[in-house]
Amino acid sequence: MRQHYPNHAGELIDGSRRNSNSDHRTPAKLFAALSLEVGGFTLDAAASAENALCDEYFTQELNALVREWGTVEEPARVWCNPPYARDLNGGVGSWIAKAASEVRSGRVSVAWLLLPARCSVKWFHDALQHSTECRIIEGRLSFTGPFETDAGRTGGAPFGSVLFRFGGDSAGIMGANRQGQPQHKRYSNSQKSLDEWGAN
């Protein structure tokens, strides 16, 4: 029997359920474009067997938040489209802190997180301050079901999306198209180093 994992348009956001089908996959074109940028993702840190986008992936049962994502000898290049629900694994803030920690440890060279554009919450500002790049996606993404391609997309999400990169050179904050590619630079962020944040 196929299991479902609360994520994306089907999970509880702002106290209401938007969609009963919760097993959604990242849009293929967005993933492919970002994977090309980093030289190929090696780990999908928040997936199920049905919607994983990398050969190596962590399911809800394996719980990426308590595991190492790579090694110092072979740092991982990580894609992460985590559960957005506040009551699952500590919420989005836990994934942001984990990505930062893995980069800081040297076990991850780069991690991209796809998150809801929710600028009124604390985790969003933590990510802004400590990420090396933020891309605000124009419009709303259309997530697909676990066995579908972009041609079988399930419809637009009820919220905007944003990409945060941890690791690599600082690139500031910019707009992006629906494939995650930069359109124009808005402004640069003044970030603390990951080491300084980890010491707090």
Secondary structure, DSSP 8 states (H G I E B T S, - for coil): -------GGGSEETTEE--S----B--HHHHHHHHHHHT---EESS--TTT--SSSB--TTT-GGGS--S-SSS-EEEEE-----TTSTT-HHHHHHHHHHHHHHTSEEEEEEEEE--TTSHHHHHHHHH-SEEEEESS--EEE-TT--GGGEEEE-SS-EEEEEESSS--EEEEE-TTS-EEEEEE------HHHHHH-
